[in-house]
């Protein structure tokens, strides 16, 4: 299982918004995550936290492109661009990115799937009910696991029909994106059904608010590490392919111990 380290070059991301907004700080953070054992770096230049406002493609490119070029000049680590906009993905891939991580599952723009096919990069299709600004207002599901699986399967089929190679598609159930606590827990309890769709699964549980709903110590972001690791290892138990993490060193260690125990069985 791989660990995807998060580098947010935004002023307002929920966990570390503003901390790495300055280009030099962002590059140093990326270097640290590589040193800590990250297998992939995920570069985000637009916050998708609940209530966040959109930014222009031009602003996203101005934030992300120089960082991607700087990382690529130093390292061959796979780089993911976390964006919903095809023009940002295009600029990021031209700068050296390998993966398009899209919270809208190529649904934001009409040409998104065709762009992904043209770029030939790997693509992560995530489930989100609504859009970031309003997604937590009143999320509702009759059967969250079945609905998320059906959505992801449908979006994967749509991507393949547009020319995206099946082996380049990843799925992400979108923990915390348009979901209440009960929805997140149901998805985490049944991640095997997402894995069974036959695509590698990226799981993002790092520092998510559902942890605070289960333990008041998690009201502070730095109080969510243990909960993040517990949820991540629940994914490891059913075969998710990667964990998206803020706390890379701790997540890498947890994965190493988990793998060692699994191999000793």
N, C-alpha and C positions, 0 to 999 in steps of 0.2 A: 504494500500500500504506500502511495506517495503522499508527500506533504506539500501543499501549495501555500507559500507564504504571501501575505497580503502587504502591498505597498499602496497606500492611498495618497495621491497627490491632490487632495481636496481640502478646502477650509472647513468642511462641515460633515464629514463622515461620522457615524455614530460612535465609533470607538476611538479613533486616533485622528479625527479631522483637524487639520492645521499643524499637527506635529511634524509632518514630513512634506508640507506644502512647498517649502523652499527647495529648489532643485538640488542643492548640495546635500541637504539633510535627507532628501529622498534617496539619493544615490548611496549615501552612507548606510541608510537603513537597508537598502537592497543588498549591499555588501555583507551586512551583519547577518541577514537571513540566509544568504548563501553559505556563510561560514557556519551557521547553526545547523545546516543540513537540509535546507529546503530543496525539493526536487524541481519545483516550478515556482516562478514569481508571477503574481497576479497584480497587474497595474490598473488602478482605478482612478479616473479623473473626473467622475461625477458621482456624488453621493446618491445611494439608493436607500438610505435610512427612511423609516416612516416619517412622512411629512416633508420630505426634502423637495426642493424646487429644481426643475431641470436647468441645465446649462447648455449653451450652444455647442455645436460640433467644433466650431473654431476654437472655443475655449478649451474643450477637452483635448483637442490635438495639440494646442500650445502647451498644455500641462504634461501630457503623456509622451509625445514623440521624442523630445530631447532626452528624457529619462531612459526610454527604451533604447535609443541609440547609444547612450552612455553605458548602459548595462551590457549591451551586445558587444561593445568595443572591448570589454573586459572579460566576458564570460560567454560560454555557449549554453548556459542554463536555459531550458524552455521558458518562454515569456508568454503570458496570457494578457490580453487586453480586455478589461471588464467594461463593456460598453453595449448600448443598445443601438447605436447609430452606425449604419454601414460605412459612411464616409470616415468615421473615426477608426473603424476596424481596418479599412483599406490603408489609411495612413500608418497605423500601428504595424501592420504586416510589412509594409514597405520599409519601415524603420528597423524591423528585425523580430517582430512578434511572431509566435508560432500558433497561438490558440486564440479564438474569439469566444469569450465568456459572456453570454447574453442573457440577462435576467428576463427578457421578453421572449426567449426561445425563437428568435428570428421573426418576431411578430410586430416590431415597432414600425418598420417601413416595408412597403410593398416589394422593394427590390432586395430585401435582406437575405433571403435564401439564395437568390441568384448570385448575390455578391459573395456569399460564403462559398458557393460552388466555384466561382471564378478564382477566388483567392487560394483555394485548395488547402486551407489551414484546418486544423482540428477546431471543432466548435462545441461549446457546452450549451445545452438547451435547458433552461431552468423554468420551473413552474412558479407563476406569481398570479394571484387573483387581484385584479385591478392594476393600479400603477402606484409608484412609491409615495406620492403625495397623499393618497387616500386609502391605500391598501389595508390599513388597520382600522378603518372606520367601522365596518360591520361585516367582516368576512363570514360567509355561510357556505356549508357543504352538507349534502345529504349523506355522502360516504366519501370522506376526504381521500382515503387511500385509493379507492377505485377511480375517483375523478382525477386525481393527480396522475395516476398511471395511464389513464386513457388520454389525458392531455399530452403527456410526454411521448407516448407511443404515436399519437397523431402528428405531433410536431416533427418527430424523427422521420416519419413516412413522408411528410411534406418536404423536408429537407432533402431526402434521398430523391424524391421526384424532381426536385429542382437541380439535381446534379451533384449534391454533396455525397462523397463516398461514405458508405455505411460505417466503415471502420474508423472514420474520423469523427464520429458523433459520440459525445458524452451526454449524460443526463444528470440533472440536479433537482431533487424534490422541492427545493426552495423553502427550507425551514425558516420560519419567521416572516415570510413574504406573503401577506394577506392571509394569515392564519392565527387563530387563537391558541392558547396553551393546549387545549384538548386536541386540536388538529395536529400541532407539532408532535405531541406525544404519540398519537396514533401513527403518524408517518414514521417516527423513530422506532416504534414497536413492530412495524411491518415493512421495514426497508428491504427485506428479502423479496418483496413483490416488485419493488422498483428494480432491484438487481436482476430479477428474473426476466425483465424485458429484453435482456441480452446486450446491453450497452454498458461500458464503464460508467460508474456513478461517482460524481463529485458530491461530497457532503460538506455543507457549510453550517457549522453549529457554534463556531468560535464566538464567545462573549455575547451570545444572543439573549434577548430579554426573557425568554421563557425560563432561563436558569434562575433569574431573580424572582419569578413567580413561584418557584418551588422552594427557594431558600432566600430569606431576607438579606443574608450576607452578600448576595449577588446584586443588590441594588447598586453597589459600587462596581464599576467595570473591572477593577483589579480583583474583585471577589468572585469572578466567574470562571477562573481557570480550571478548578477541579470539575465543575459541571461541564465545561467544554470538553475536557478529556473523557469524562464518563460517556457523554453522548457520542463522541467520536469513536470510542472503542465499541459502542453498540453497533456502529456502522462496520467497524472492522470485523465483528463477529459474523456478519452476513455477507462480507465480500465487497464492500465499496472499494473503489479503485484509488481514491484520493480524499484527503481531508484538507479543507481550506482553513488556514489558521493564522491568527495574529501572533500567538505564542509558539514560535516555530521550535525553539530548542526543547521545550517541554513536550510538545506534540511528537517530535521526532523520537525522544526518549520513550514516551509511552508506546509508540508504535514498535520500537525495537524490542521492548519487553514483551509486548503482546505477541509479536511474531516468534520470539524465542520460545515462549510457552507453547504456542500452537505447534511449533516444529518438534517440541519435546514429547508431544502426545503419542 
